[in-house]
Amino acid sequence: MRSDLLTAVMGNRSRDWHVVILPFTLAHSAILIILGFGGAGLADSGVQLALAAMSVLGSLWIVIAFDGAIADLAAGMKDMDEEMASSHIGRNFAKAPFAAFRILNVAIVALIVIAELMAIY
């Protein structure tokens, strides 16, 4: 793959990752605020279901988005030309533990969801 095309694709995938962080953070912050200040309204099963659905489905969305971006970045590392691969940033990029990043992505989001579901129910 041409270096300029690879750089553009990798930049777009990393931006995809950055774009979903804000909605994820805001949604889970809103859930935490509702849980903290919701009072008696949280006893309603409809409110609980809505919060649980947002927590689970929003988190599933983020896991899929992050995992795809991480997988594409790992694949991009394999497509680097010799000049890019031998640069300092290329060598550093080649050492990145993408499999661990993918596992941590699922684990961290799962722990957030579990904590929220425990607080909801």
C-alpha positions in Angstrom: 0.0 0.0 0.0 1.3 3.5 -0.8 2.6 5.4 2.2 0.3 8.4 1.7 -2.8 6.2 1.4 -1.8 4.1 4.4 -1.2 7.3 6.4 -4.6 8.7 5.4 -6.4 5.4 6.2 -4.6 5.1 9.6 -5.4 8.7 10.4 -9.1 8.2 9.6 -9.4 5.1 11.7 -7.7 6.8 14.7 -10.1 9.7 14.3 -13.0 7.2 14.3 -11.7 6.1 17.7 -11.5 9.6 19.0 -15.0 10.5 17.7 -16.7 7.8 19.8 -14.9 8.5 23.0 -16.9 11.7 23.8 -20.4 10.2 23.3 -19.4 7.1 25.3 -18.1 9.3 28.2 -21.1 11.6 28.1 -23.6 8.8 28.1 -22.0 6.9 31.0 -21.6 10.2 32.9 -25.3 10.9 32.4 -26.1 7.4 33.7 -23.9 8.0 36.8 -25.6 11.3 37.4 -29.0 9.7 37.1 -28.0 6.9 39.4 -26.6 9.4 41.9 -29.4 11.9 41.9 -32.3 9.9 40.5 -34.0 9.3 43.8 -37.3 7.4 43.9 -37.7 7.6 40.1 -35.1 4.8 39.8 -37.5 2.4 41.5 -39.6 2.4 38.3 -38.8 -0.7 36.2 -39.1 1.3 33.0 -36.5 3.8 34.1 -34.2 0.9 35.1 -34.7 -0.8 31.8 -34.0 2.3 29.8 -30.8 2.9 31.8 -29.7 -0.7 31.5 -30.4 -0.7 27.8 -28.4 2.5 27.3 -25.5 1.1 29.3 -25.4 -2.3 27.5 -26.2 -1.2 24.0 -24.1 2.0 24.1 -21.2 -0.1 25.4 -21.7 -2.7 22.8 -21.5 0.0 20.2 -18.2 1.4 21.6 -16.6 -2.1 21.9 -17.4 -2.8 18.2 -16.2 0.7 17.1 -13.0 0.5 19.2 -12.2 -3.1 18.2 -12.6 -2.3 14.5 -10.3 0.7 14.8 -7.7 -1.2 16.8 -7.8 -4.1 14.3 -7.4 -1.7 11.4 -4.4 0.0 13.1 -2.8 -3.4 13.7 -3.3 -4.3 10.0 -1.9 -0.9 8.9 1.2 -1.7 10.8 1.7 -4.7 8.6 1.3 -2.6 5.5 4.0 -0.1 6.3 6.7 0.3 3.6 10.3 -0.3 4.5 11.1 3.3 5.0 8.2 3.9 7.4 8.7 0.6 9.2 12.4 1.4 9.9 11.6 4.8 11.3 11.5 5.3 15.0 7.7 5.7 15.0 7.4 2.7 12.8 9.5 0.5 15.1 7.6 1.8 18.1 4.3 1.1 16.3 5.4 -2.4 15.4 5.9 -3.1 19.1 2.4 -2.0 20.2 0.5 -4.9 21.8 -2.7 -4.6 19.7 -4.1 -7.9 21.0 -3.8 -6.7 24.5 -5.5 -3.4 23.6 -8.4 -5.3 22.1 -8.7 -7.5 25.2 -8.5 -4.5 27.6 -11.1 -2.6 25.5 -13.6 -5.4 26.1 -12.6 -5.9 29.8 -12.8 -2.2 30.7 -16.1 -1.6 29.0 -17.5 -4.8 30.5 -16.5 -3.7 34.0 -18.2 -0.3 33.5 -21.4 -2.0 32.4 -21.3 -4.5 35.2 -20.9 -1.7 37.8 -23.7 0.3 36.3 -26.1 -2.7 36.1 -25.3 -3.5 39.8 -26.1 0.1 40.7 -29.3 0.0 38.6 -30.6 -3.2 40.0 
